[in-house]
Amino acid sequence: MKRQALAFAILAALAAPAAANDSTAQLGAGGLELVRNDTIEVLSEDLYVSAKEVRVTYHFRNRTDAPVTYLVAFPLPTIDAIVPEVMNVTLPAGGSENFMDFAVTVDGAPVEPKLEARVIALGLDQTEVVRRLGLSLNPMDFDLYQWLQTAPPPEKEELNRLGLATVDPYSTQAVWKLETTFYWEQTFPPGEVVVVEHRYKPITGYGFFGDWIFNEPVYREKYCIDGAFEAAARKKLAAIEDRNNPYMNEQRVSYILTTANNWATPIQDFRLVVDKGSPDALVSFCGTNVKKIGPTQFEMRATDFVPERELEILIAAPTD
């Protein structure tokens, strides 16, 4: 039983989607593509991450003597339902195209970004097929699941033929990828600081947390699990080992940091705050010079920060 649970937990962890840093972009063949620019520097990034909300504030500056305009893009995590059993995540707003309640302001004024959404099946863009049938583009939309169960046979057959759904005597499942990107044109005046703020509700992976985790190199490396975290977790697990459910609740939050490397300079002043949510919870993530700044919050600061890996956060909380 533990081996099966562990295998599922590892697959779910590896499949859990991530949210990303803002990055400059261009409209290229096949959709929006991220590109590097050499004119906009990142003076600072202030990043707050919890299982309930992510908030980011950037201070950008145009380092040239002329105004420049770029597309600024925010790619949402890919929703990959090709293997439905490992999509062990919750969507904050599953029935909406903006399924993470993404919102952005520039210099304090709200921005209405454009949205590009693509349905990918068998490597092909099948967005228009799904739109023609009047279906939600999100394969995890519960209303879509209900529709698929009673859909007319010809439409089920078309979805199955195109690799968009699996059909068996018991159920019909959407099995496509949804790739979503918000983007907007942003002008950066010469020498001026532009403040971009955005927030959203992250897609949080979840599962059972047990002591078998400590025997798995994947977990230890991905979340930088150290001896102090292991000792504290084993103590909490030992206290509930006689219960019917002798596990802790596990949450996993991912944030893509490395797209920040598309800007002209390293992040001159980087601040990260990770909030574990509950004082009784345990948290583990990779960082340097991390210090506790409150009952639930941990801070990391860096100068001229060049992200070399994504931010992966593991939270283990008591069930009560």
C-alpha positions in Angstrom: 0.0 0.0 0.0 2.8 2.4 0.9 4.6 1.6 -2.3 1.5 2.3 -4.4 0.8 5.6 -2.5 4.4 6.6 -2.9 4.4 6.0 -6.7 1.3 8.1 -7.0 2.7 10.8 -4.9 5.9 11.0 -6.9 4.0 11.1 -10.2 1.7 13.8 -8.9 4.6 15.8 -7.6 6.4 15.7 -11.0 3.3 16.5 -12.9 2.2 19.4 -10.7 2.2 22.5 -12.9 4.0 25.7 -12.1 3.3 29.4 -12.4 5.9 31.6 -14.0 7.7 34.9 -13.7 6.8 37.7 -16.2 8.9 37.7 -19.3 9.1 39.7 -22.5 7.5 37.9 -25.4 6.8 38.1 -29.1 4.0 36.6 -31.2 5.7 33.9 -33.3 4.7 30.9 -35.3 2.5 28.6 -33.3 1.6 31.2 -30.6 3.4 33.4 -28.0 7.1 32.8 -27.6 9.4 34.2 -24.9 12.4 36.2 -26.0 15.3 37.8 -24.3 15.7 41.6 -24.3 18.7 43.8 -23.6 17.1 47.0 -22.6 14.9 46.5 -19.5 16.6 45.8 -16.2 15.0 44.4 -13.1 15.7 46.7 -10.2 13.8 44.5 -7.7 11.4 41.6 -7.4 9.4 41.1 -4.2 7.7 37.6 -4.3 5.2 36.2 -1.8 4.2 32.6 -2.2 1.7 30.5 -0.2 -0.7 27.7 -1.0 -3.5 30.3 -1.3 -2.0 33.2 -3.0 1.0 34.4 -5.0 1.9 38.1 -5.1 4.7 39.7 -7.1 6.0 43.3 -7.4 8.6 44.2 -9.9 10.5 47.5 -10.4 11.7 47.7 -14.0 13.8 50.4 -15.7 14.5 51.1 -19.3 18.3 51.5 -19.4 18.3 53.2 -22.8 17.6 56.8 -23.8 14.6 56.1 -25.9 11.1 54.6 -25.1 10.7 50.9 -26.0 7.5 48.8 -26.2 7.5 45.1 -25.6 4.9 42.4 -25.2 5.0 41.3 -21.6 3.7 37.7 -21.1 2.6 35.7 -18.2 2.3 32.0 -19.0 0.0 30.0 -16.8 0.9 26.5 -16.0 0.0 23.9 -18.6 -3.0 21.8 -17.6 -2.0 18.4 -18.9 -4.9 15.9 -18.6 -3.2 13.3 -20.9 -2.7 11.1 -17.8 -5.7 12.1 -15.7 -4.8 10.0 -12.7 -1.7 12.1 -11.9 -3.5 15.4 -12.1 -3.8 15.5 -8.3 -4.2 19.2 -8.1 -6.9 21.8 -7.4 -7.8 24.7 -9.7 -8.9 27.9 -8.0 -11.5 28.7 -10.7 -11.7 25.5 -12.8 -14.6 26.7 -15.0 -13.0 29.9 -16.1 -10.3 30.6 -18.8 -8.6 32.7 -16.1 -8.5 29.6 -13.8 -6.0 31.2 -11.4 -7.8 34.6 -11.0 -4.7 36.3 -12.5 -4.8 40.1 -12.1 -2.1 42.7 -13.0 -1.5 46.5 -12.4 1.1 48.8 -13.9 2.1 51.8 -11.8 -1.1 51.1 -9.7 -3.5 51.1 -12.7 -5.3 47.9 -13.6 -4.4 46.3 -16.9 -6.7 44.1 -19.0 -4.3 41.6 -20.6 -5.1 39.6 -23.7 -5.4 35.9 -23.4 -4.1 33.2 -25.7 -5.3 29.7 -25.0 -4.5 26.6 -27.0 -5.8 23.0 -26.8 -3.0 20.5 -27.8 -3.7 16.9 -28.5 -1.3 14.4 -30.2 1.0 17.4 -30.7 -1.5 19.3 -32.8 -3.5 22.5 -32.1 -7.2 21.4 -31.8 -8.5 24.6 -30.1 -11.0 25.4 -32.9 -12.5 21.9 -32.7 -13.2 22.3 -28.9 -14.5 25.8 -29.5 -16.8 24.6 -32.3 -18.4 22.1 -30.0 -19.0 24.8 -27.5 -16.8 23.1 -24.8 -14.7 24.5 -22.1 -11.0 24.6 -23.1 -10.0 23.5 -19.6 -9.9 19.7 -19.5 -10.3 19.8 -15.7 -13.6 21.7 -15.8 -16.2 19.6 -14.0 -19.0 20.9 -16.3 -17.0 19.6 -19.3 -16.7 16.2 -17.6 -20.4 16.0 -17.0 -21.1 17.0 -20.7 -18.8 14.3 -21.9 -20.7 11.6 -20.1 -23.9 12.3 -22.0 -22.5 13.7 -25.3 -24.0 12.5 -28.6 -22.0 9.5 -30.0 -20.8 11.3 -33.1 -19.2 14.1 -31.0 -17.6 11.5 -28.7 -16.2 9.7 -31.7 -14.8 12.9 -33.2 -13.1 13.8 -29.9 -11.7 10.3 -29.6 -10.5 10.2 -33.2 -8.6 13.4 -32.8 -6.9 12.3 -29.5 -9.0 14.7 -27.4 -10.9 12.2 -25.3 -10.8 8.6 -24.2 -14.0 6.7 -24.4 -14.8 3.4 -22.6 -18.1 1.8 -21.4 -17.8 3.5 -18.0 -16.8 7.1 -18.7 -15.4 9.6 -21.3 -12.4 11.7 -20.2 -10.8 14.8 -21.8 -7.1 14.0 -22.4 -5.7 17.2 -23.9 -3.3 19.9 -22.8 -4.3 23.5 -22.2 -1.6 26.1 -22.7 -2.7 29.6 -21.6 -0.8 32.9 -21.6 -1.8 36.4 -20.6 0.0 39.2 -22.4 -0.1 42.9 -23.0 1.9 45.6 -24.7 4.0 47.7 -22.2 5.9 50.9 -23.0 9.0 51.6 -20.9 9.9 55.3 -20.9 13.7 56.0 -21.0 15.3 56.0 -17.6 12.0 55.7 -15.7 10.9 53.0 -13.2 7.8 51.0 -14.1 6.1 49.1 -11.3 4.3 45.9 -12.3 2.3 44.0 -9.7 0.4 40.8 -10.2 -1.3 38.3 -8.0 -3.1 35.0 -8.5 -4.2 31.8 -6.7 -1.7 29.1 -7.3 -2.5 25.6 -8.5 -1.7 23.5 -5.5 -0.8 19.8 -5.6 -1.9 17.8 -2.7 -1.6 14.3 -1.2 -0.7 12.2 1.8 2.6 12.9 3.6 4.3 9.9 5.3 7.8 8.8 6.4 8.4 6.9 3.1 9.1 10.3 1.6 12.5 10.4 3.3 13.7 7.4 1.3 13.0 9.1 -2.0 15.9 11.0 -3.6 13.4 12.8 -5.9 11.7 14.5 -3.0 14.8 15.2 -1.0 16.5 16.9 -4.0 13.5 18.7 -5.3 12.5 20.3 -2.0 16.0 20.4 -0.4 14.7 18.3 2.6 17.3 18.6 5.4 17.8 16.8 8.7 15.8 19.4 10.8 12.8 19.1 8.5 13.0 15.3 8.6 13.3 15.1 12.4 10.4 17.4 12.9 8.2 15.5 10.4 9.1 12.1 11.9 8.1 13.4 15.4 4.7 14.6 14.1 4.1 11.4 12.2 5.1 9.3 15.3 2.4 11.2 17.3 -0.3 10.0 15.0 0.9 6.6 14.0 -2.0 4.8 15.8 -4.7 6.7 14.0 -6.8 5.4 11.1 -5.2 8.0 8.9 -1.5 8.2 10.1 -0.5 10.8 7.6 -0.1 14.5 7.3 -1.7 16.7 4.6 0.8 17.5 1.8 0.7 20.6 -0.4 3.1 21.4 -3.2 3.5 24.8 -4.8 5.7 25.5 -7.8 6.9 28.8 -9.2 9.0 29.2 -12.3 11.8 31.6 -11.6 14.1 31.1 -14.5 12.1 33.1 -17.0 13.4 36.2 -15.2 16.7 35.5 -17.0 15.1 36.9 -20.1 15.6 40.5 -18.8 18.7 42.5 -19.5 20.2 42.1 -16.0 20.1 39.9 -12.9 17.4 40.8 -10.4 19.3 43.5 -8.5 17.3 43.2 -5.3 15.4 39.9 -4.8 13.1 39.1 -1.9 11.2 35.9 -1.4 8.7 35.3 1.4 7.3 31.7 1.7 4.2 31.4 4.0 3.4 27.9 5.2 -0.1 28.9 6.2 -0.3 27.3 9.7 2.2 27.6 12.6 1.8 23.8 13.1 2.8 23.1 9.4 6.3 22.2 8.2 7.8 23.7 5.1 10.8 22.8 2.9 12.2 24.6 -0.2 15.6 25.4 -1.7 17.1 28.7 -0.8 20.1 30.4 0.7 20.3 32.4 3.9 16.6 31.7 4.7 15.4 33.1 8.0 12.1 32.9 9.8 10.4 36.3 10.1 7.0 35.3 11.6 5.0 32.3 12.9 4.3 31.1 9.4 6.7 33.1 7.1 10.3 32.6 5.9 12.3 35.1 4.0 15.2 34.9 1.5 17.0 37.9 0.1 19.6 38.1 -2.6 21.5 40.7 -4.6 22.1 40.4 -8.4 20.0 37.2 -8.3 20.2 34.9 -11.3 17.7 32.0 -10.8 19.2 28.7 -11.6 16.2 26.5 -10.7 12.5 26.8 -10.2 11.0 27.4 -6.7 9.5 24.1 -5.4 7.7 24.3 -2.0 6.6 21.4 0.1 4.2 21.9 3.0 3.2 19.2 5.5 0.4 20.0 7.9 -1.4 18.1 10.5 -4.8 16.8 9.5 -6.6 18.3 12.5 
